[in-house]
């Protein structure tokens, strides 16, 4: 795979790469490239998580040495699963099983528990240095990476440590690439700003899209500095089950949720059904969406690319109900191996029930 092929693979289905020039330079060097993604084991996984999981696969296929950081301590600070570290660790086990089901196992990536990092005094020394070179105002602005508002720092002091921990994770692991959803942008930008001051690598930040809420409560007007102010209102959220499809949902539940989802005719922006197709279904090489419909409405049709699908939808040649039905069927088929894995594993099945009984943020 040449450089251009690697760049195409790494950047497809992303919203932003900061910066593309930095990425090219790293790929052109003869040094091994290290990347990571950190996730909070904070509950049940919804399909929006598949977007970054597929991007991890792309990076691995492009030759990146990849680390998945199970951010257990971060989840505890963020009050996920009641701050119960034992349950948070078990939640990480569930996510790892899901990733292995779609081909991201320990033979492809390195799984790392945050506990391994925080047990090293060098980690905390690096965090203090990062804090010494940051202002309180800047750290508070970055709280949105937790799904928190800046004023929520008043809840407890540990919230202020969280953004600096994420920056320290990047520096401590000596990373070239930091991958995350667009909601992680402020932490990545803080790391890039602090890198030179701390004598560390300036990481390339790769940001993937967040699948919109099925309810379409609020439209996101801009991408950039203010994006985090509205993300909690527009994205799928496990704390709002009616906005999300979970990876273990049975076919009938997927069909019910998609049938009720926001999907205005001809509209692309903030349309969760089109996003599911673009970033999840068509992310798999060779995928074809089969739409079954009566002859009087055009008859059955197959879409071999998302671009064809979007074109017909915008031109009114594809009705939202037909698109929803086809999407529900394709998504159910895609998620079948994950459902089967959880159903056949007593420990995972019980864990899902335990987590479902918890109040998550």
C-alpha positions as CSV (number, residue, x, y, z in Angstrom):
1,X,0.0,0.0,0.0
2,X,1.6,3.3,-1.1
3,X,1.3,6.6,0.8
4,X,-1.7,7.9,-1.1
5,X,-3.6,4.7,-0.6
6,X,-2.9,4.9,3.1
7,X,-4.0,8.5,3.3
8,X,-7.3,7.7,1.5
9,X,-7.9,4.8,3.8
10,X,-7.1,6.7,7.0
11,X,-9.1,9.8,6.0
12,X,-12.3,8.2,4.6
13,X,-15.4,8.8,6.7
14,X,-13.7,11.4,8.8
15,X,-14.8,15.0,9.5
16,X,-11.4,16.4,10.1
17,X,-7.6,15.6,10.2
18,X,-5.4,18.1,12.0
19,X,-3.3,18.3,10.0
20,X,-3.2,16.4,6.8
21,X,0.3,17.7,6.1
22,X,1.5,16.3,9.5
23,X,-0.1,13.0,8.7
24,X,1.7,12.8,5.3
25,X,5.0,13.6,7.0
26,X,4.6,10.8,9.5
27,X,3.6,8.3,6.9
28,X,6.6,9.3,4.7
29,X,9.0,8.7,7.6
30,X,10.5,5.3,8.2
31,X,9.5,5.3,11.9
32,X,6.7,3.2,13.2
33,X,3.5,5.2,13.7
34,X,1.6,4.8,17.0
35,X,-2.0,5.7,17.3
36,X,-4.7,5.4,20.0
37,X,-8.3,5.9,20.9
38,X,-9.5,6.1,24.5
39,X,-13.0,5.2,25.4
40,X,-15.0,5.4,28.6
41,X,-16.4,2.0,29.6
42,X,-19.6,3.7,30.6
43,X,-22.4,1.4,29.7
44,X,-23.9,-0.3,26.7
45,X,-22.5,0.3,23.2
46,X,-24.7,1.9,20.6
47,X,-24.1,1.8,16.8
48,X,-22.3,5.2,16.8
49,X,-19.4,3.4,18.4
50,X,-19.0,1.3,15.3
51,X,-17.9,4.5,13.4
52,X,-14.7,4.8,15.4
53,X,-14.2,1.0,15.6
54,X,-14.2,0.8,11.8
55,X,-11.8,3.7,11.7
56,X,-9.5,1.8,14.0
57,X,-9.6,-1.1,11.5
58,X,-8.6,1.4,8.7
59,X,-5.6,2.7,10.7
60,X,-4.4,-0.8,11.5
61,X,-4.8,-1.8,7.9
62,X,-2.7,1.3,7.0
63,X,0.1,-0.1,9.2
64,X,-0.5,2.0,12.4
65,X,0.6,0.4,15.6
66,X,-2.7,1.0,17.6
67,X,-3.6,1.1,21.2
68,X,-7.1,1.0,22.6
69,X,-7.1,2.7,26.0
70,X,-9.9,1.5,28.3
71,X,-10.3,4.8,30.2
72,X,-11.6,3.2,33.4
73,X,-10.4,5.9,35.8
74,X,-11.7,8.6,33.4
75,X,-15.1,7.0,33.5
76,X,-15.0,6.9,37.3
77,X,-14.2,10.6,37.4
78,X,-17.0,11.2,35.0
79,X,-19.5,9.4,37.4
80,X,-20.2,6.7,34.8
81,X,-21.9,3.6,36.1
82,X,-22.2,5.2,39.5
83,X,-18.4,5.6,39.7
84,X,-18.2,1.9,40.4
85,X,-14.7,0.9,39.1
86,X,-15.4,-2.8,39.3
87,X,-18.5,-2.4,37.0
88,X,-16.6,0.0,34.8
89,X,-13.9,-2.6,34.2
90,X,-16.6,-5.2,33.4
91,X,-18.1,-2.7,30.9
92,X,-14.7,-2.5,29.3
93,X,-14.8,-6.3,28.9
94,X,-18.1,-6.0,27.1
95,X,-16.7,-3.4,24.6
96,X,-13.6,-5.5,24.0
97,X,-15.8,-8.5,23.2
98,X,-17.8,-6.4,20.7
99,X,-14.6,-5.2,19.0
100,X,-13.2,-8.7,18.8
101,X,-16.5,-9.7,17.1
102,X,-15.9,-7.2,14.3
103,X,-12.3,-8.2,13.8
104,X,-10.4,-5.9,16.3
105,X,-8.8,-8.3,18.7
106,X,-5.5,-8.4,20.6
107,X,-3.8,-9.8,17.5
108,X,-4.6,-6.4,15.8
109,X,-4.4,-3.8,18.6
110,X,-3.1,-3.5,22.1
111,X,-5.7,-3.1,24.8
112,X,-4.6,-1.0,27.7
113,X,-6.4,-0.3,31.0
114,X,-5.9,3.2,32.3
115,X,-4.9,1.7,35.6
116,X,-1.6,0.7,34.1
117,X,-0.9,4.4,33.3
118,X,-2.0,5.9,36.6
119,X,0.1,3.4,38.6
120,X,3.3,5.1,37.2
121,X,4.6,8.2,39.0
122,X,6.0,9.4,35.7
123,X,2.4,9.7,34.4
124,X,1.5,12.0,37.2
125,X,4.6,14.0,36.8
126,X,3.8,14.6,33.2
127,X,0.2,15.6,34.1
128,X,1.5,18.2,36.6
129,X,3.7,19.6,33.9
130,X,0.8,19.8,31.5
131,X,-1.3,21.5,34.2
132,X,1.6,24.0,34.9
133,X,1.4,25.0,31.2
134,X,-2.4,25.3,31.1
135,X,-4.8,27.9,32.4
136,X,-7.8,27.1,34.4
137,X,-10.1,28.7,31.8
138,X,-8.6,26.6,29.1
139,X,-9.1,23.4,31.1
140,X,-12.7,24.3,31.9
141,X,-13.5,24.9,28.3
142,X,-12.3,21.4,27.5
143,X,-14.8,19.8,30.0
144,X,-17.2,19.3,27.1
145,X,-15.1,16.2,26.1
146,X,-16.8,14.6,29.1
147,X,-20.2,15.6,27.9
148,X,-20.1,18.2,30.6
149,X,-20.6,22.0,30.7
150,X,-17.8,24.2,32.0
151,X,-19.8,25.2,35.0
152,X,-20.1,21.5,36.1
153,X,-16.5,21.7,37.2
154,X,-18.0,23.0,40.4
155,X,-19.4,19.5,41.1
156,X,-16.1,18.1,42.3
157,X,-12.4,19.0,41.6
158,X,-11.6,15.7,39.9
159,X,-13.6,16.9,36.8
160,X,-10.8,19.5,36.2
161,X,-8.2,16.7,36.1
162,X,-10.0,14.8,33.4
163,X,-8.9,16.9,30.3
164,X,-5.4,16.9,31.6
165,X,-5.4,13.2,32.0
166,X,-6.5,12.8,28.4
167,X,-3.7,15.0,27.2
168,X,-1.2,13.1,29.5
169,X,-2.4,9.8,28.0
170,X,-1.4,11.0,24.6
171,X,2.1,12.2,25.7
172,X,2.8,9.3,28.0
173,X,2.1,6.7,25.3
174,X,4.3,8.7,22.9
175,X,1.6,8.8,20.2
176,X,1.7,10.1,16.6
177,X,-2.1,9.9,16.1
178,X,-5.0,10.6,18.4
179,X,-8.3,9.2,17.1
180,X,-11.7,10.2,18.5
181,X,-15.2,11.5,17.7
182,X,-15.6,15.2,17.0
183,X,-16.6,15.6,20.7
184,X,-12.9,15.0,21.6
185,X,-11.6,17.8,19.6
186,X,-10.8,20.2,22.4
187,X,-8.7,17.7,24.3
188,X,-6.7,16.9,21.1
189,X,-6.2,20.6,20.4
190,X,-5.0,21.1,23.9
191,X,-2.5,18.3,23.4
192,X,-1.2,19.8,20.2
193,X,-0.9,23.2,21.9
194,X,1.1,21.8,24.8
195,X,3.3,19.4,22.9
196,X,6.1,21.8,22.1
197,X,6.1,23.3,25.6
198,X,6.6,19.8,27.1
199,X,9.0,18.6,24.4
200,X,6.5,16.0,23.2
201,X,5.3,14.9,19.8
202,X,2.5,17.0,18.3
203,X,-0.2,14.3,17.6
204,X,-2.2,14.2,14.4
205,X,-5.8,14.5,15.5
206,X,-8.3,12.5,13.5
207,X,-12.0,13.1,14.2
208,X,-14.9,10.9,13.2
209,X,-18.5,11.9,12.9
210,X,-21.1,11.3,15.6
211,X,-24.3,9.6,14.5
212,X,-27.2,11.9,15.0
213,X,-30.0,11.2,17.5
214,X,-32.8,9.2,16.0
215,X,-35.1,11.9,17.3
216,X,-33.4,14.8,15.5
217,X,-34.0,17.1,18.5
218,X,-31.8,19.9,17.5
219,X,-29.7,20.8,14.4
220,X,-26.0,21.4,14.7
221,X,-25.3,24.7,13.0
222,X,-21.5,24.6,12.8
223,X,-18.4,22.5,13.2
224,X,-15.5,24.2,15.0
225,X,-14.9,25.9,18.2
226,X,-18.5,25.8,19.4
227,X,-19.4,22.3,18.3
228,X,-19.3,20.9,21.8
229,X,-22.0,23.2,23.0
230,X,-24.6,21.4,21.0
231,X,-23.3,17.8,20.5
232,X,-25.1,16.5,23.6
233,X,-28.4,17.5,21.9
234,X,-27.8,16.0,18.5
235,X,-25.9,12.8,18.9
236,X,-27.0,9.3,19.8
237,X,-26.7,8.8,23.6
238,X,-26.9,5.6,25.7
239,X,-28.4,7.7,28.5
240,X,-31.3,8.5,26.1
241,X,-32.2,5.0,24.8
242,X,-34.9,6.4,22.5
243,X,-32.2,8.3,20.6
244,X,-30.0,5.3,19.9
245,X,-29.7,1.8,18.5
246,X,-27.7,-0.5,20.7
247,X,-25.4,-3.1,19.1
248,X,-27.3,-5.9,20.9
249,X,-30.8,-4.7,20.0
250,X,-32.9,-7.5,18.4
251,X,-34.2,-7.0,14.8
252,X,-37.7,-6.0,15.9
253,X,-36.4,-3.3,18.2
254,X,-34.1,-2.0,15.4
255,X,-37.0,-1.9,13.0
256,X,-39.2,-0.1,15.6
257,X,-36.6,2.5,16.3
258,X,-35.7,3.2,12.7
259,X,-39.3,3.4,11.6
260,X,-39.9,6.1,14.2
261,X,-36.7,7.9,13.4
262,X,-36.3,11.4,12.1
263,X,-35.8,11.2,8.3
264,X,-37.4,14.1,6.4
265,X,-37.7,13.6,2.6
266,X,-34.9,15.0,0.5
267,X,-32.9,16.2,3.6
268,X,-29.4,15.0,4.1
269,X,-28.2,17.2,7.0
270,X,-28.7,15.7,10.5
271,X,-30.5,12.7,9.0
272,X,-29.6,9.7,11.2
273,X,-30.8,7.2,8.6
274,X,-28.5,8.5,5.9
275,X,-25.7,8.7,8.4
276,X,-26.1,5.1,9.4
277,X,-25.8,4.2,5.7
278,X,-22.8,6.4,5.0
279,X,-20.7,5.8,8.1
280,X,-21.7,2.3,9.1
281,X,-23.3,0.2,6.4
282,X,-21.4,1.5,3.4
283,X,-18.2,1.6,5.4
284,X,-17.9,-2.1,4.7
285,X,-16.2,-2.8,1.4
286,X,-18.6,-4.3,-1.2
287,X,-21.8,-3.5,0.7
288,X,-24.9,-3.2,-1.3
289,X,-28.2,-1.8,0.1
290,X,-31.2,-3.7,-1.3
291,X,-34.4,-1.7,-1.3
292,X,-37.6,-3.7,-1.8
293,X,-40.5,-1.7,-3.0
294,X,-43.7,-2.2,-5.2
295,X,-43.4,-1.9,-9.0
296,X,-45.6,1.2,-9.0
297,X,-43.0,3.0,-6.8
298,X,-40.1,2.0,-9.0
299,X,-39.6,-1.6,-8.0
300,X,-36.7,-3.2,-6.1
301,X,-33.4,-1.4,-6.5
302,X,-29.8,-2.0,-5.3
303,X,-27.4,0.7,-4.3
304,X,-23.7,-0.1,-4.6
305,X,-22.5,3.2,-3.2
306,X,-23.7,5.8,-0.7
307,X,-23.4,8.5,-3.3
308,X,-26.0,6.8,-5.5
309,X,-28.3,6.4,-2.5
310,X,-28.0,10.0,-1.4
311,X,-28.6,11.3,-4.9
312,X,-31.8,9.4,-5.3
313,X,-33.0,10.4,-1.9
314,X,-32.3,14.1,-2.5
315,X,-34.1,13.9,-5.9
316,X,-37.1,12.3,-4.3
317,X,-36.7,9.0,-6.1
318,X,-36.3,7.1,-2.8
319,X,-39.1,7.5,-0.2
320,X,-38.0,7.7,3.5
321,X,-40.1,4.7,4.4
322,X,-38.5,2.5,1.8
323,X,-35.1,3.7,2.9
324,X,-35.9,3.0,6.6
325,X,-37.1,-0.5,5.9
326,X,-34.0,-1.4,3.9
327,X,-31.7,0.2,6.5
328,X,-33.3,-1.7,9.3
329,X,-32.9,-5.0,7.5
330,X,-29.3,-4.3,6.6
331,X,-28.4,-3.1,10.1
332,X,-29.9,-6.1,11.8
333,X,-27.9,-8.4,9.5
334,X,-24.7,-6.4,10.3
335,X,-25.3,-6.6,14.0
336,X,-26.2,-10.3,14.1
337,X,-22.7,-11.6,15.0
338,X,-22.6,-9.2,18.0
339,X,-26.0,-10.2,19.2
340,X,-25.1,-13.8,18.8
341,X,-21.8,-13.4,20.7
342,X,-23.6,-11.7,23.7
343,X,-26.5,-14.2,23.7
344,X,-24.1,-17.2,23.7
345,X,-21.9,-15.9,26.5
346,X,-23.5,-16.1,29.9
347,X,-21.1,-13.6,31.5
348,X,-21.7,-11.0,28.8
349,X,-25.4,-11.5,28.8
350,X,-25.6,-11.0,32.5
351,X,-23.4,-8.0,32.3
352,X,-25.8,-6.4,29.7
353,X,-28.7,-6.9,32.2
354,X,-26.7,-5.4,35.0
355,X,-25.7,-2.3,33.0
356,X,-29.2,-1.9,31.7
357,X,-30.3,-1.6,35.4
358,X,-27.9,1.2,36.1
359,X,-28.7,4.8,35.7
360,X,-26.0,6.2,33.2
361,X,-25.3,9.7,32.2
